[in-house]
Amino acid sequence: MQLLDLLALSDADASIAAGQQKKAIYPEYMSPLMVSAGVKSGELHQGHFSANPHNYLEARNILRH
């Protein structure tokens, strides 16, 4: 099993530097327009998510008000 989202892809970094677009690994769940509209309406919250690198069951969220 490969965890592509956790690996640094040097080829992708080189293509970005060359002006090419980065290929998405996963399909888009929500468009940026939907996210910004959700934050403005109060339906979604914006903040910082920090996962514990030593325990996958622990994380914390710091929300901006």
Summary of the structure (lengths in Angstrom):
residues: 65
radius of gyration: 16.0
end to end distance: 39.4
largest distance: 39.6
contacts: 86
relative contact order: 0.10
helix: 32%
strand: 15%
